[in-house]
Each structure stands twice: as C-alpha cells, then as structure tokens.
C-alpha cells in the first residue's frame, strides 16, 4: 500500500508532562486507522500536531512524501487534511448546501450555483440530506453527515474523525461508519479515534494503541479480539460486569405523575431509593427531554411529584431535590484540586488537598500538577473530574446524563464506582448514555421512550440490545431496524442507513 502520512520520533510536551515521547506511525492511503488509548495518552496531541495547532519539540512528519509541518489548521486544510471533532460546531444558520462548501474556494458562490455540486458530492459519499434546510434544523447525525460532505468537498486526502461519534447513538454511529467507509472507497485515509473499543474494532482496518507516548502496538482487528485490544490499552484484563438483579421493592424515592415537556406526553415514572434506572430512546423520543426536565435544565410540568415523601405540585419547587450531573462541565477557572476536593469530607484545606490527590491518582487523571486548571486536562479527564467532584451529593435524586462521555474504558469502571456509591447511599438514579451495553450492566431497570411515551419498563437482567433498539425504533418489540456490527465484526449490517 502507498504511504500517505509518515511520522518519525515525534516528541511533544505539555508543560512539564511529556505527552508524545518518540512516536512512530505510518498511515496508508485508503485505509481507516483506529487510534485508542487512555485519557491523556496523546491522542488529541497527535491530532493537534497533524492539524497544525501544536508544534512538536522534535521529530518529523511527511505527507505524501513531502515534509509536512503546518503552522495552522488553515495550512493543514490547504494540504488536504480535514478534521471532524467531538465538539464540532455546525454552522446552524447556513443551509446544508452552503455549509458543505464553506471551507472551499466556492464558499462565496451563489447557492443556486452550488446546488448541482452539492448533489454530486453527496452522490460520491452515498449520503442523502435536505440541501435547502438550515443545518440547525438537522439532528446531530445529519449534522455529522454535513461534515462528512464538507471533507469530500474539500477534497481531503486525510480525514480525522476525533471522537466525532460521542454525541451519536448506535444507529447514528452506523450512519457515520457507512459514510467513513465510502470516504475510504474514494481514496481518503481516515484516522478514527473513539473510546468505545468495540466501535473502533468494527470500523478500522488497523488499530494503533497509544501508551506511554508511543505506538505500543499496531494490530489488525480481524485477527484481534476486542478483549485483547482492551488488554493492550490498559495492560490488565477488564472483567465484564454481570447484569444487576432487580431490586426488591422498598419505597420510591421519586414518583412523577403526568410529566409534560418538549417531546414528553404525560409520562409517569417511579424510582426506588438505591435503584439505578436507565432511560433510552432515539433523538426526539422524549428520553433526553424528560431527563433534562427532571434535572431542572429545561421547563416542564407535572400533575404531582413526590420526592423522599415530600409532595410538590410543580417542578420548580422540586428542583432543589434533584442533582443533575454530567451535563455541566467543571468550572473552567477552577483548579483540579478544588474540583476534586469538593467530594472530600476533610475539614481542613490540607486534608481536602490530600484527598484530591488520592482521587486524581485513583481516577488516573493525566496531570503533573493538580493545582493546575481543569482546562489543561484532556476531555475525558475533565469528564472524570466533573463526576468525581459531585461525590458528596446531598439530594435524594441524581440525574446522570452521559456520565462516561469521552472517558476511556479503565476510567469508565471508576466512574461506575462513583455511581455505585450514590446507589449505596440510597439515591434514586436516572442515567442516560449513548452506549447501550454500558446501560445494560450499570442499571437495575430500563425504560424506553418512543414518541413521547414510555413503551417498555423492564429489568435489565431480562433485556438485550436488539430488543431495546426495536422498541426505540418502532415502539414495538418486532425485528429491529438495525443491529450494530460492533459486537462481532462478522455480524450482520442491515443497511446502509443513510442520514
């Protein structure tokens, strides 16, 4: 195969911490290279070097046989390097047509002149989109497809998908994978970064494991089981947790009657003290809206809500009884020690600092200075700090939205340990995640939303991903519309599922 990008002995430091310590890596033309590693392993730093946002201390990069040292993202784009990032900001006020060409020499063309080119680009990538719609009117999966067409229009030879799937559910990830394979078929090379190992395993031709600032292993997924990839990343096996048994009924910590909000049509819901209930549903089903409404993050109404035996006639009065975690990040100006110290029971500043240092070590947060800003951490480490800082929640009800977003597999277990602590302390917990397999082992019970209503409420011990996806897709337990292929690389794909 032809070599497209060749990296030799790359060294990058962030402050006193050495992030890349002699990285060697080769990317071939027309391949999908998966990149995995723990939080702080250097994945984002590698992307930043290739995209011209970070200059290495030493080492060399060659693109298509030529020396490559872009001084800015614009210079990298000119050389044919495009990136779709985890927190990409879609141009919500642009039409789809104009958004596709916004980074090209055609950006100022009249929209009527762009439309034919937009259809041609979409045909090349086998993606269907409403070209006259505003990007802000699209769901996140369709917005991701706009970004895919953007990189096609930019005629990128190297496309980096940096945690681009983190906001997508399983069906939407399937759409992204389909588009990525079409990009590969067009001759693009793709760097695919994600924390869900099965997701990388399903899409990549090769997978590189970053550890200690170098490429510690490079394997072919077809010959390497997922568990072996996990071991290569963590250097120890990860025991797959068993399903939780249903809790014996005690007394509800929260009972909601006739919850009404955006996309939520009169839902009743009850959660026991010490019970974890997973809430799932496709985008717009009401699942996320119900979570955010109960957490006080969006308006809504109830006929009645009872929390810890106290009756409330409206949600506003009950908001102080519910802790909403995982949505709001740690305060950017806060230090790591200040945030982690919030979970300490120590009465002195020195004691809180000691507990913060212990927790940082336990969570394996990659930093050389816990007195530094939270914003110096990787995205996954920031998420760990956000959840850990809430370790002393006083409210009887906890709403957890995407608690392990951007968190590596080893740290995910530790975040689950924090959730277990909430459970042991008698909290009623509602949790949502884009990762169905995570919810099936984390929760005691699962409720599925479809068109604003709860269509199934069952113990996770009796559920499986196909059944839940069928309810989420159709409101019934018939044949699911799509089964993700990541559980077994040879499993079926019922698609494509264009946006």
SEDO-767282 format. One record per residue (C-alpha): residue in one letter; x, y, z. Coordinates in nm, 2 decimals, always signed. Layout:
% residues N
- res,c1,c2,c3
- A,X,Y,Z .
...
//
This chain:
% residues 499
- res,c1,c2,c3
- X,+0.00,+0.00,+0.00 .
- X,+0.11,+0.36,-0.07 .
- X,+0.22,+0.55,+0.24 .
- X,+0.02,+0.88,+0.29 .
- X,+0.14,+1.00,+0.63 .
- X,+0.47,+0.90,+0.80 .
- X,+0.55,+1.02,+1.15 .
- X,+0.90,+0.96,+1.29 .
- X,+1.02,+1.01,+1.65 .
- X,+0.76,+1.27,+1.74 .
- X,+0.82,+1.44,+2.08 .
- X,+0.56,+1.68,+2.23 .
- X,+0.54,+1.81,+2.59 .
- X,+0.26,+1.99,+2.77 .
- X,+0.42,+2.19,+3.04 .
- X,+0.63,+1.96,+3.25 .
- X,+0.45,+1.65,+3.12 .
- X,+0.58,+1.46,+2.82 .
- X,+0.28,+1.36,+2.61 .
- X,+0.45,+1.21,+2.30 .
- X,+0.78,+1.05,+2.36 .
- X,+0.91,+0.94,+2.02 .
- X,+0.60,+0.84,+1.83 .
- X,+0.65,+0.65,+1.51 .
- X,+0.34,+0.59,+1.29 .
- X,+0.26,+0.52,+0.93 .
- X,-0.08,+0.57,+0.77 .
- X,-0.15,+0.42,+0.43 .
- X,-0.36,+0.57,+0.15 .
- X,-0.72,+0.44,+0.15 .
- X,-0.72,+0.29,+0.50 .
- X,-0.91,+0.35,+0.82 .
- X,-0.66,+0.36,+1.11 .
- X,-0.82,+0.33,+1.45 .
- X,-0.64,+0.51,+1.74 .
- X,-0.71,+0.41,+2.10 .
- X,-0.55,+0.49,+2.43 .
- X,-0.63,+0.60,+2.78 .
- X,-0.72,+0.96,+2.87 .
- X,-0.40,+1.16,+2.84 .
- X,-0.23,+0.90,+2.62 .
- X,-0.16,+1.16,+2.35 .
- X,-0.45,+1.11,+2.10 .
- X,-0.56,+1.47,+2.10 .
- X,-0.20,+1.59,+2.09 .
- X,-0.13,+1.37,+1.78 .
- X,-0.44,+1.53,+1.61 .
- X,-0.32,+1.88,+1.71 .
- X,+0.02,+1.82,+1.55 .
- X,-0.12,+1.69,+1.23 .
- X,-0.38,+1.98,+1.21 .
- X,-0.12,+2.25,+1.28 .
- X,-0.24,+2.35,+1.62 .
- X,+0.06,+2.22,+1.81 .
- X,+0.43,+2.23,+1.70 .
- X,+0.64,+1.93,+1.82 .
- X,+0.96,+1.98,+2.01 .
- X,+1.13,+1.73,+1.77 .
- X,+1.05,+1.46,+1.52 .
- X,+0.93,+1.47,+1.16 .
- X,+0.61,+1.43,+0.96 .
- X,+0.59,+1.36,+0.59 .
- X,+0.26,+1.39,+0.39 .
- X,+0.25,+1.22,+0.05 .
- X,+0.63,+1.20,+0.06 .
- X,+0.68,+1.57,+0.14 .
- X,+0.79,+1.74,+0.46 .
- X,+0.48,+1.84,+0.65 .
- X,+0.48,+2.10,+0.93 .
- X,+0.16,+2.31,+0.91 .
- X,+0.17,+2.62,+1.12 .
- X,-0.21,+2.65,+1.14 .
- X,-0.53,+2.45,+1.07 .
- X,-0.58,+2.65,+0.76 .
- X,-0.23,+2.54,+0.63 .
- X,-0.32,+2.18,+0.71 .
- X,-0.65,+2.21,+0.52 .
- X,-0.47,+2.35,+0.22 .
- X,-0.25,+2.04,+0.22 .
- X,-0.56,+1.82,+0.22 .
- X,-0.60,+1.74,+0.60 .
- X,-0.96,+1.78,+0.73 .
- X,-1.09,+1.70,+1.08 .
- X,-1.43,+1.64,+1.23 .
- X,-1.40,+1.68,+1.60 .
- X,-1.60,+1.57,+1.90 .
- X,-1.74,+1.91,+1.97 .
- X,-1.77,+2.03,+1.62 .
- X,-1.97,+2.35,+1.59 .
- X,-2.21,+2.32,+1.29 .
- X,-2.29,+2.65,+1.12 .
- X,-2.65,+2.64,+1.23 .
- X,-2.76,+2.95,+1.03 .
- X,-2.63,+2.81,+0.70 .
- X,-2.82,+2.59,+0.46 .
- X,-2.68,+2.25,+0.41 .
- X,-2.56,+2.34,+0.06 .
- X,-2.36,+2.64,+0.18 .
- X,-2.22,+2.46,+0.48 .
- X,-2.08,+2.18,+0.26 .
- X,-1.87,+2.43,+0.07 .
- X,-1.78,+2.68,+0.34 .
- X,-1.42,+2.58,+0.35 .
- X,-1.36,+2.58,-0.02 .
- X,-1.29,+2.84,-0.29 .
- X,-1.66,+2.80,-0.38 .
- X,-1.78,+2.94,-0.04 .
- X,-1.89,+3.27,-0.19 .
- X,-2.07,+3.13,-0.49 .
- X,-2.45,+3.18,-0.53 .
- X,-2.64,+2.90,-0.36 .
- X,-2.82,+2.81,-0.69 .
- X,-2.48,+2.75,-0.85 .
- X,-2.37,+2.53,-0.56 .
- X,-2.67,+2.30,-0.56 .
- X,-2.56,+2.09,-0.85 .
- X,-2.21,+2.05,-0.70 .
- X,-2.37,+1.95,-0.36 .
- X,-2.57,+1.67,-0.53 .
- X,-2.25,+1.55,-0.69 .
- X,-2.06,+1.55,-0.36 .
- X,-2.35,+1.37,-0.19 .
- X,-2.37,+1.11,-0.46 .
- X,-1.99,+1.04,-0.42 .
- X,-2.03,+0.97,-0.05 .
- X,-2.38,+0.80,-0.09 .
- X,-2.53,+1.04,+0.17 .
- X,-2.88,+1.19,+0.14 .
- X,-2.95,+1.53,+0.30 .
- X,-3.21,+1.81,+0.26 .
- X,-2.99,+2.06,+0.09 .
- X,-3.22,+2.36,+0.14 .
- X,-3.27,+2.30,+0.52 .
- X,-3.07,+2.50,+0.78 .
- X,-2.80,+2.30,+0.95 .
- X,-2.95,+2.39,+1.28 .
- X,-3.28,+2.21,+1.19 .
- X,-3.09,+1.88,+1.15 .
- X,-3.04,+1.62,+1.42 .
- X,-2.67,+1.56,+1.53 .
- X,-2.63,+1.25,+1.30 .
- X,-2.73,+1.46,+1.00 .
- X,-2.51,+1.74,+1.11 .
- X,-2.22,+1.49,+1.12 .
- X,-2.31,+1.39,+0.77 .
- X,-2.28,+1.75,+0.66 .
- X,-1.93,+1.75,+0.80 .
- X,-1.86,+1.43,+0.60 .
- X,-1.97,+1.60,+0.28 .
- X,-1.76,+1.90,+0.38 .
- X,-1.44,+1.70,+0.38 .
- X,-1.54,+1.54,+0.05 .
- X,-1.59,+1.89,-0.10 .
- X,-1.26,+2.00,+0.04 .
- X,-1.10,+1.71,-0.15 .
- X,-0.93,+1.59,+0.17 .
- X,-0.67,+1.31,+0.14 .
- X,-0.66,+1.26,+0.51 .
- X,-0.97,+1.29,+0.73 .
- X,-0.95,+1.28,+1.11 .
- X,-1.26,+1.17,+1.30 .
- X,-1.17,+1.27,+1.65 .
- X,-1.44,+1.14,+1.89 .
- X,-1.70,+1.25,+1.63 .
- X,-1.93,+0.97,+1.73 .
- X,-1.95,+1.07,+2.10 .
- X,-2.29,+1.25,+2.07 .
- X,-2.44,+0.98,+1.84 .
- X,-2.65,+0.68,+1.94 .
- X,-2.59,+0.33,+1.80 .
- X,-2.79,+0.38,+1.48 .
- X,-2.63,+0.72,+1.41 .
- X,-2.29,+0.56,+1.46 .
- X,-2.38,+0.31,+1.20 .
- X,-2.45,+0.60,+0.96 .
- X,-2.12,+0.76,+1.04 .
- X,-1.94,+0.42,+0.98 .
- X,-2.11,+0.38,+0.65 .
- X,-2.00,+0.73,+0.54 .
- X,-1.65,+0.67,+0.66 .
- X,-1.62,+0.35,+0.45 .
- X,-1.74,+0.55,+0.15 .
- X,-1.47,+0.81,+0.22 .
- X,-1.22,+0.53,+0.22 .
- X,-1.35,+0.39,-0.10 .
- X,-1.30,+0.74,-0.25 .
- X,-0.93,+0.70,-0.16 .
- X,-0.92,+0.90,+0.16 .
- X,-0.72,+0.79,+0.46 .
- X,-0.90,+0.81,+0.79 .
- X,-0.78,+0.84,+1.14 .
- X,-1.07,+0.72,+1.36 .
- X,-1.05,+0.80,+1.73 .
- X,-1.31,+0.68,+1.98 .
- X,-1.31,+0.55,+2.34 .
- X,-1.56,+0.27,+2.27 .
- X,-1.32,-0.01,+2.18 .
- X,-1.59,-0.22,+2.00 .
- X,-1.67,+0.08,+1.79 .
- X,-1.31,+0.12,+1.67 .
- X,-1.28,-0.26,+1.63 .
- X,-1.59,-0.25,+1.39 .
- X,-1.47,+0.02,+1.16 .
- X,-1.08,+0.01,+1.15 .
- X,-0.85,-0.17,+0.91 .
- X,-0.57,-0.14,+1.16 .
- X,-0.57,-0.02,+1.52 .
- X,-0.28,+0.16,+1.69 .
- X,-0.26,+0.16,+2.07 .
- X,-0.11,+0.47,+2.22 .
- X,+0.06,+0.41,+2.56 .
- X,+0.34,+0.60,+2.73 .
- X,+0.36,+0.85,+2.44 .
- X,+0.44,+0.59,+2.17 .
- X,+0.26,+0.35,+1.95 .
- X,+0.29,+0.05,+2.17 .
- X,+0.10,-0.19,+1.94 .
- X,-0.05,-0.19,+1.60 .
- X,-0.29,-0.48,+1.52 .
- X,-0.55,-0.59,+1.26 .
- X,-0.89,-0.61,+1.42 .
- X,-0.99,-0.91,+1.21 .
- X,-0.73,-1.11,+1.39 .
- X,-0.75,-0.94,+1.73 .
- X,-1.05,-0.99,+1.97 .
- X,-1.19,-0.68,+2.14 .
- X,-1.07,-0.81,+2.48 .
- X,-0.71,-0.82,+2.35 .
- X,-0.74,-0.46,+2.24 .
- X,-0.86,-0.37,+2.59 .
- X,-0.57,-0.55,+2.75 .
- X,-0.32,-0.38,+2.51 .
- X,-0.45,-0.04,+2.62 .
- X,-0.49,-0.10,+2.99 .
- X,-0.22,-0.37,+3.04 .
- X,-0.47,-0.57,+3.25 .
- X,-0.79,-0.76,+3.17 .
- X,-1.12,-0.60,+3.23 .
- X,-1.39,-0.82,+3.38 .
- X,-1.72,-0.78,+3.21 .
- X,-1.97,-0.69,+3.48 .
- X,-2.27,-0.91,+3.53 .
- X,-2.62,-0.77,+3.49 .
- X,-2.77,-0.63,+3.81 .
- X,-3.06,-0.82,+3.96 .
- X,-3.38,-0.62,+4.01 .
- X,-3.41,-0.45,+4.34 .
- X,-3.67,-0.57,+4.59 .
- X,-3.94,-0.31,+4.61 .
- X,-3.90,-0.07,+4.91 .
- X,-4.03,+0.28,+4.89 .
- X,-4.00,+0.51,+4.59 .
- X,-3.75,+0.80,+4.63 .
- X,-3.92,+0.98,+4.35 .
- X,-4.26,+0.94,+4.19 .
- X,-4.36,+1.16,+3.89 .
- X,-4.72,+1.18,+3.76 .
- X,-4.81,+1.32,+3.42 .
- X,-4.47,+1.47,+3.32 .
- X,-4.52,+1.70,+3.02 .
- X,-4.23,+1.87,+2.84 .
- X,-4.09,+1.91,+2.49 .
- X,-4.15,+1.57,+2.32 .
- X,-4.28,+1.43,+2.65 .
- X,-4.65,+1.35,+2.66 .
- X,-4.78,+1.28,+3.01 .
- X,-4.53,+1.03,+3.15 .
- X,-4.55,+0.85,+3.48 .
- X,-4.22,+0.73,+3.64 .
- X,-4.11,+0.60,+3.98 .
- X,-3.76,+0.52,+4.10 .
- X,-3.68,+0.34,+4.43 .
- X,-3.42,+0.46,+4.68 .
- X,-3.09,+0.29,+4.58 .
- X,-3.21,+0.20,+4.23 .
- X,-3.05,+0.29,+3.90 .
- X,-3.29,+0.33,+3.61 .
- X,-3.16,+0.37,+3.25 .
- X,-3.35,+0.60,+3.02 .
- X,-3.31,+0.54,+2.65 .
- X,-3.48,+0.65,+2.33 .
- X,-3.39,+0.78,+1.98 .
- X,-3.34,+1.15,+1.94 .
- X,-3.66,+1.34,+1.98 .
- X,-3.83,+1.05,+2.16 .
- X,-3.86,+1.24,+2.48 .
- X,-3.59,+1.04,+2.67 .
- X,-3.33,+1.32,+2.69 .
- X,-3.60,+1.59,+2.74 .
- X,-3.75,+1.40,+3.03 .
- X,-3.41,+1.37,+3.20 .
- X,-3.33,+1.73,+3.15 .
- X,-3.67,+1.84,+3.27 .
- X,-3.64,+1.64,+3.59 .
- X,-3.29,+1.78,+3.64 .
- X,-3.42,+2.14,+3.61 .
- X,-3.24,+2.21,+3.29 .
- X,-3.55,+2.27,+3.08 .
- X,-3.91,+2.37,+3.16 .
- X,-4.20,+2.13,+3.20 .
- X,-4.50,+2.04,+3.42 .
- X,-4.63,+1.76,+3.63 .
- X,-4.96,+1.68,+3.80 .
- X,-4.76,+1.58,+4.10 .
- X,-4.41,+1.49,+4.20 .
- X,-4.32,+1.32,+4.53 .
- X,-3.95,+1.31,+4.64 .
- X,-3.84,+1.14,+4.97 .
- X,-4.20,+1.16,+5.09 .
- X,-4.25,+1.53,+5.02 .
- X,-4.52,+1.62,+4.77 .
- X,-4.47,+1.91,+4.52 .
- X,-4.73,+2.04,+4.28 .
- X,-4.48,+2.19,+4.03 .
- X,-4.13,+2.10,+3.91 .
- X,-3.98,+2.44,+4.01 .
- X,-4.03,+2.37,+4.38 .
- X,-3.87,+2.02,+4.35 .
- X,-3.56,+2.12,+4.15 .
- X,-3.35,+2.16,+4.47 .
- X,-3.41,+1.79,+4.54 .
- X,-3.25,+1.67,+4.22 .
- X,-2.88,+1.67,+4.13 .
- X,-2.82,+1.70,+3.75 .
- X,-2.47,+1.57,+3.67 .
- X,-2.27,+1.50,+3.36 .
- X,-2.42,+1.79,+3.16 .
- X,-2.25,+2.09,+3.31 .
- X,-1.86,+2.07,+3.29 .
- X,-1.64,+2.17,+3.58 .
- X,-1.59,+2.54,+3.61 .
- X,-1.31,+2.63,+3.36 .
- X,-1.13,+2.86,+3.60 .
- X,-1.13,+2.60,+3.88 .
- X,-0.82,+2.40,+3.97 .
- X,-0.82,+2.03,+3.95 .
- X,-0.76,+2.01,+4.33 .
- X,-1.05,+2.25,+4.40 .
- X,-1.29,+2.04,+4.19 .
- X,-1.19,+1.70,+4.33 .
- X,-1.17,+1.84,+4.68 .
- X,-1.55,+1.90,+4.67 .
- X,-1.60,+1.53,+4.73 .
- X,-1.37,+1.53,+5.04 .
- X,-1.51,+1.51,+5.39 .
- X,-1.19,+1.65,+5.54 .
- X,-1.24,+1.97,+5.74 .
- X,-0.90,+2.13,+5.66 .
- X,-0.76,+2.26,+5.34 .
- X,-0.46,+2.03,+5.36 .
- X,-0.69,+1.73,+5.42 .
- X,-0.90,+1.82,+5.11 .
- X,-0.59,+1.86,+4.90 .
- X,-0.46,+1.52,+5.02 .
- X,-0.80,+1.36,+4.93 .
- X,-0.80,+1.54,+4.59 .
- X,-0.45,+1.40,+4.51 .
- X,-0.56,+1.05,+4.61 .
- X,-0.87,+1.07,+4.40 .
- X,-0.67,+1.20,+4.10 .
- X,-0.44,+0.90,+4.13 .
- X,-0.73,+0.66,+4.17 .
- X,-0.90,+0.80,+3.86 .
- X,-0.57,+0.80,+3.67 .
- X,-0.60,+1.17,+3.57 .
- X,-0.31,+1.26,+3.35 .
- X,-0.15,+1.57,+3.51 .
- X,+0.17,+1.67,+3.67 .
- X,+0.00,+1.94,+3.88 .
- X,-0.34,+1.91,+4.04 .
- X,-0.31,+2.28,+4.12 .
- X,-0.35,+2.35,+3.75 .
- X,-0.66,+2.44,+3.57 .
- X,-0.92,+2.18,+3.48 .
- X,-0.90,+2.31,+3.12 .
- X,-0.54,+2.17,+3.09 .
- X,-0.68,+1.82,+3.10 .
- X,-0.80,+1.60,+2.82 .
- X,-1.17,+1.59,+2.75 .
- X,-1.21,+1.25,+2.92 .
- X,-1.02,+1.36,+3.23 .
- X,-1.23,+1.67,+3.25 .
- X,-1.54,+1.45,+3.25 .
- X,-1.40,+1.23,+3.53 .
- X,-1.33,+1.55,+3.74 .
- X,-1.69,+1.67,+3.67 .
- X,-1.85,+1.34,+3.80 .
- X,-1.60,+1.29,+4.09 .
- X,-1.64,+1.65,+4.21 .
- X,-2.01,+1.56,+4.29 .
- X,-1.92,+1.27,+4.51 .
- X,-2.10,+1.43,+4.81 .
- X,-2.44,+1.49,+4.65 .
- X,-2.69,+1.57,+4.92 .
- X,-3.01,+1.55,+4.70 .
- X,-3.21,+1.22,+4.72 .
- X,-3.24,+1.20,+4.34 .
- X,-2.95,+1.21,+4.09 .
- X,-2.99,+1.26,+3.71 .
- X,-2.68,+1.14,+3.52 .
- X,-2.65,+1.24,+3.15 .
- X,-2.37,+1.07,+2.96 .
- X,-2.15,+1.03,+3.27 .
- X,-1.88,+0.85,+3.08 .
- X,-1.87,+1.06,+2.77 .
- X,-1.51,+1.07,+2.64 .
- X,-1.38,+0.85,+2.92 .
- X,-1.15,+0.55,+2.85 .
- X,-1.26,+0.20,+2.94 .
- X,-1.04,+0.18,+3.25 .
- X,-1.17,+0.51,+3.39 .
- X,-1.52,+0.42,+3.30 .
- X,-1.51,+0.15,+3.56 .
- X,-1.41,+0.40,+3.82 .
- X,-1.69,+0.64,+3.72 .
- X,-1.93,+0.34,+3.76 .
- X,-1.78,+0.30,+4.11 .
- X,-1.89,+0.66,+4.19 .
- X,-2.24,+0.58,+4.06 .
- X,-2.24,+0.27,+4.28 .
- X,-2.15,+0.50,+4.58 .
- X,-2.46,+0.71,+4.50 .
- X,-2.66,+0.39,+4.49 .
- X,-2.52,+0.26,+4.82 .
- X,-2.61,+0.59,+4.98 .
- X,-2.97,+0.54,+4.89 .
- X,-3.00,+0.78,+4.60 .
- X,-3.26,+0.73,+4.32 .
- X,-3.06,+0.74,+4.00 .
- X,-3.17,+0.81,+3.64 .
- X,-2.90,+0.76,+3.39 .
- X,-2.87,+0.81,+3.01 .
- X,-2.59,+0.71,+2.78 .
- X,-2.54,+0.65,+2.40 .
- X,-2.38,+0.32,+2.49 .
- X,-2.65,+0.06,+2.53 .
- X,-2.40,-0.21,+2.66 .
- X,-2.30,+0.02,+2.94 .
- X,-2.66,+0.09,+3.05 .
- X,-2.74,-0.28,+3.05 .
- X,-2.47,-0.35,+3.31 .
- X,-2.50,-0.03,+3.51 .
- X,-2.87,-0.01,+3.57 .
- X,-3.12,-0.23,+3.75 .
- X,-3.41,-0.13,+3.52 .
- X,-3.45,+0.03,+3.18 .
- X,-3.73,+0.24,+3.04 .
- X,-3.76,+0.31,+2.67 .
- X,-3.92,+0.62,+2.52 .
- X,-4.09,+0.64,+2.19 .
- X,-4.28,+0.94,+2.06 .
- X,-4.31,+1.10,+2.40 .
- X,-4.42,+0.79,+2.59 .
- X,-4.26,+0.51,+2.78 .
- X,-4.33,+0.20,+2.58 .
- X,-4.14,-0.05,+2.79 .
- X,-4.02,-0.07,+3.15 .
- X,-3.83,-0.38,+3.24 .
- X,-3.53,-0.52,+3.45 .
- X,-3.20,-0.50,+3.26 .
- X,-3.14,-0.87,+3.35 .
- X,-3.43,-0.95,+3.11 .
- X,-3.33,-0.71,+2.83 .
- X,-3.09,-0.72,+2.54 .
- X,-2.97,-0.45,+2.30 .
- X,-3.17,-0.58,+2.00 .
- X,-3.50,-0.58,+2.19 .
- X,-3.44,-0.23,+2.33 .
- X,-3.34,-0.09,+1.99 .
- X,-3.66,-0.24,+1.84 .
- X,-3.87,-0.06,+2.10 .
- X,-3.67,+0.26,+2.05 .
- X,-3.71,+0.25,+1.67 .
- X,-4.07,+0.13,+1.64 .
- X,-4.23,+0.14,+1.98 .
- X,-4.28,-0.24,+1.95 .
- X,-4.07,-0.55,+2.01 .
- X,-4.06,-0.66,+1.65 .
- X,-3.75,-0.71,+1.43 .
- X,-3.50,-0.42,+1.49 .
- X,-3.44,-0.18,+1.21 .
- X,-3.06,-0.20,+1.25 .
- X,-2.82,-0.41,+1.46 .
- X,-2.48,-0.26,+1.51 .
- X,-2.20,-0.48,+1.38 .
- X,-1.95,-0.39,+1.66 .
- X,-2.03,-0.68,+1.88 .
- X,-1.89,-0.91,+1.62 .
- X,-1.70,-0.79,+1.32 .
- X,-1.86,-1.06,+1.12 .
- X,-2.22,-0.99,+1.23 .
- X,-2.49,-0.85,+1.00 .
- X,-2.54,-0.50,+0.89 .
- X,-2.90,-0.42,+0.79 .
- X,-2.82,-0.11,+0.59 .
- X,-2.69,+0.12,+0.47 .
- X,-2.87,+0.37,+0.69 .
- X,-2.82,+0.70,+0.51 .
- X,-2.88,+1.02,+0.70 .
//
